[in-house]
Amino acid sequence: MKVNLRGSLWAQLACLILWPVFSIGQSSDLGQNLAACKAGRETCDHSKLSQSQVAELDATNRERNVSSCRNGFDSCDHSKLTGPQAIALAVADHEHNVSNCKDGIASCDPTRLTQSEARESSVAAQRRNISDCKDGIGDCDHSKLSPSEAVAVDSARRQLNVSDCKNGAGLCDHSKLTASETSDVAVAEHQRNTQNCENGWNGCDHSKLSPLEASQISLSEHQRNISACRNGLETCDDSKLTPAETKMLADAEQQRNYKACLKGYGYCDRSRLTAAEAKAIPSEHKPLP
């Protein structure tokens, strides 16, 4: 009898100890099930949901449906919208359609516009067409331009052509330039070519330089080559150096190498040291064995 009583007490004690573990595990499973239901996964088991979880899931589904309706998704179910939600959605859809019509987006439905909205959309379309015609982009329709608008567009196109020709960019058409514009463009092109040559950029045509410009640019190019050779750059052309410049660069490199060996810092080539230089190198700066 005592044994049975003792065993019963131990069983009850074990239940009390293990109950929190079982409770936590069950709570975790229920939480995972709710998450699966909210995500619409097949693992969702509605029979395991509590009343509060069912209410939470319903709220989540309603919010998701409202979002789907606002974004025009196929999953939208208008029948599940409340009265205020349906009204808000209708207002948002109308404003979105008005915006599309003003911006010339294909999804615009002009039949849903009011008379004032249709007029605003028409004005926006006309402005957009004028802008496209002036810039030479988009779907320019010259037939929709008024006489004054056509004049303004032609003037803008001429100015844009002059700008393209001066900058050497865009679709420059020299045949459309006036005599004065041709002169201005020639000056701009000459200045751009000179600048390209001065800086060693692509697009330099030495044949278009004046004798004075050619002389100045030749000096600039020579100085750039000396700098490139001094810094060991790939653009260095030793053949363009004078004997004095070649000696100067060789002497400078000899001094650099000697200082590197002397200070023990930097690239040192001991084979290029003179006997006197090699003797002056401290032993602690000699290569490690």
N, C-alpha and C positions, 0 to 999 in steps of 0.2 A: 504493500500500500504506500509505504514511504517512497519506494522507488518510482512508482507511477506519479506520485505528487511532485517529486523532484524533477522528473522528466517533463511533466506539464509546465512547471515553472521555467525550465530551460527553454522550452519551445516558445513560450510567451515572450521571454526575454529576447530570443533570436528574432522574433517577428518585430519587436519594438526596435531592435538595432537595424534590421535590414529594411524596414518599411520606408525610411527616407530615400534609400537607394532605389527601391522599386518605384517610389513616387516620382523621383527625378527622371528616371528612365521613361516612365509613362508620359510625363509632362513633355519631355523632349520629342517623343514620337508624335504626340498630338500637335506640337508646334510645327514639326516638319510636315505633317499632313495638312495643316492650315496653309502653310507656305505653298505646298503643291497645289492646293485648291485655288489660291490667289493667282498662281502662275498659269492655271488652266492645264496642268499636267494630268496625264492619265492615271497617275498613282494616287490622285485625290480620292479619298473615301468620305463621302458626305455623311455616312452613317456615324462616323466617329467625331463629328463636329458638335460642340456644345451650342447652346442657344446663342450665347454671346459671340461665338466664333461664326455662326451662321449670319448673324447681324453684321459682323465685321466683314465677312466675305461679300455680302450683298452690297455694302457700302463701296467696297473696292470695285466690284463689277459695275456699279452705277457710274463711278468716277471714270473707269476705263471706257465705258460706252460713250460718255459725254466727250471724252478726249478723242475717241474714234470719229464721232460725228463732226467735231470741230475741224478735224484734219481730213475729212472727206474719205475715210477708210470704208471699205465694203462691210466691215464688221459692225458698222453703226446700226443700231436698232432704234429708229425714231419712236417706236411705240413704248419704249421704256423710259423716255424722257419725261420729266415733270413739266407742268405748264410753263413755269419760269425758264427752265432749261431750254425748252423748245423755242420760246420767244428769243432768248439770248442767242441761240444758234441761228435763227432766221436773220436776226440783226447782223451777226458776224458774217454770215454768207452773203448778205446783200452788200455790206461794206467791202468785202473781198472782191465781189464781182465788179463793183464800181471802180475799185483800184485797178483791177485787171484791164478794164475798158480804157481807163485813162492812160495806162502804161502800154497799151497796144498788145497785151498778152492774148494768145490765141484762145484761151479758155473763157474769154469775155463773152457774156450773153447779153447783147444789146436790148433784147426784148424785155429784160427785167429792169431796165433803167427808167427812171422817171424822166419827164421832159427836160427838167433843168439838168439832171445828171447826164442825159444824152447830149445836151448842148455843151456842157463842160468837157465831156469825152471827145466831142467833135473838135473843140478848140484845142485840146491837148494833142489830138492827132495831127492837126494842121501845124501846130508849133513843132511837133516832132518831125514832120515831113520837111518843113523849112530848114530845120537844123541838119537833117540828113543830107539835104541838097547842098547846103553851104559847106558841109564837111566832106562831101563826096563819099558818104558811107551809108549803110542801111538801105532801106527801100525808098529811095527818092522818087517821087512822082511829079515831074514838072507840069503835068497837065492840071494838077490841083493848085498851082501857084497863081496868085493874082498878078496883074501886070507889075505892080509895085514890088511885090515879093520876088518876082522873077528878076527884076533889076537888082534888088538887094542880094539875091543869090549869086548872080553873075559877078557882082562886085566882090563878094566874099571869095568866090572861086578864083578870081584873078589874083587877089591878094594872097591866097593860100598857095597858088602856083608860084608866085614871085618868091614867097618865103621858102618853099621847097627847093627852088633853084638856087637861092642864096645859101641855103644850109646844106645843099648837096644831099638832100633826103627826100623821101616821098616820091610822088610822080611828077617830076618837073617836066614841063613841056615848053621848050624854048621858042617854039613857033607861035605861042600865045603871048609872048612878051612884047611890050612896046619898045621903041628905040631907047628911051631913057631907062626902062626897066632892064633891057639887055645890057646897057652900060653898067648899071648898078650891080647886076648879077656877075658880070665879068670881074668887077673889082672885088666882090665878095669871094668869088672862086679863086682869084689870085692870092688873096690874103689867106684863105684856108690852105692852099697848096704851100705857101711860104711857111705857115705855122707847122704843117705836117713835116716839112723838110727840116725846120729848125729843131723839132723835138724828136726827129728820127722815127716818125710814125708812118704807117702805111698810107698810101695815097699821095706820096711826094713825087712830083714830076720835075726833075731838075731842068728839063728843057724849057720850062715855063718861067724860070727865074731870070731876073735881070742880072747883068754882070756883077753889080754891087751885091745883090742878094746872094748870088752864087758864091762870091768870095767870102761873105760873112758866114754862110751856112757851111762852106767847106771847112772854115776854121772851127765852127761849133762841132762838126762831125769828127774832126781830128782830135779835139779835146775830149769828146766822149769816148773815142777809141783808146786814148791814153789812160783815161780813168778805168775803162774796162780791162785793159791789160794790167794796170796796177792792182786791181782787185781780183784778177784771175777769172774774169767772166768769159763765158763762151763766145761772146760777141767780139772779143779782142782779135784784131787782125795785125799780127806782128809785121807783116809786109808793108804796112802803112806808117811804121815808125821810122823816124830818122835815126842815123847812127848815134847821135847824141842822146836821143830819147831812149833808145835801146840800152845804152850804157847807164843812163840815169836810173832806169827801172831795175837793171841788174844790180847796181850798187845798193839801191833801196832794199831789194830782196836779200842781198848779202848781209846787210845790217840787221834786217828783221830776223833772219835765221841765226845770226850770232847772238842777238839779244835773247832769243828763245832758248838757245843752248846755255847762255850765261846765267839766266834767271831760273832755268829749269821749269819753264812754263811755256806751253805752245809747241808747235811742230818744229823740231830741231833735226836737221840733217847734218850730222857730224862730218860726213864725207866732203861737204862743201866748205868746211872751215879751213882757214889758212893755218900754218903751223903755229903762228903767234896766237891766233884766236883759240885754237885747240888747247894750248898750254895754259890759257887764262881761265879755262872752264874749271870751277871748283869740283872736287871729287864727288861731293854729294849730289851734283847735278848730272853726273855721268849715268848712262843707261843702266838699269838693273840687270844683273846677270841672269 
